[in-house]
Amino acid sequence: MGEASDLSAIAAVAQECTKCGLAEARNSVVFGVGNPRAALMFVGEGPGADEDAQGLPFVGRSGKLLDRLLKEEMGLERESVYITNVVKCRPPENRDPKPEEIAECAPYLQQQLAHIRPRVIVTLGNPATKTMLQTTTGITKLRGSSHTFNYPGGSATLVPTFHPSAVLRNQMNLPLIRADFVAAKQILLSQ
Ligand code: URA
């Protein structure tokens, strides 16, 4: 099996998942999208209404900003990276995913990491960053740093940054997220 078909097999299992309560109200399981061999991976918190409707991550307003930053700061299109979330189903009313939902969904992310084997992971916002770094420290303190992140069969440099929705709410965060994207690109190029 090739990289893509391995990932497709995991996605097919996720499509049937009923391990947590988020399965009840979902329209789609939003597994992830992009290059199955991507060196760069983005991890957000969970699908919103647009993503739940379309079955794809980051396709609403936050996604448009993500696409723009990818292009402007990294010279990349979304097809060349891999984009996913810590939970694959939409939390109702866009609340943060609960610890037990994140825990039930974690094996999917672990398997995605093990197959894609990214060299750089950008976490978008608090839930993704706190989950992956196993920390309670908030994103405002953590951004601007980078961390070694081990996953089954490999390791990456993890770059925490704001969630694009936090940038849409507060434009003061725009230069900071831009700087974090540039830093992630430089780490990628330096390896
Ligand atoms: N916010 C997220 O964290 N993920 C998405 O896929 C969309 C919005």
Boltz pocket constraint, residues with backbone or C-beta under 6 A from the ligand:
constraints:
  - pocket:
      binder: B
      contacts: [[A, 44], [A, 45], [A, 46], [A, 47], [A, 48], [A, 51], [A, 56], [A, 57], [A, 58], [A, 59], [A, 60], [A, 62], [A, 63], [A, 84], [A, 85], [A, 124]]
      max_distance: 6.0
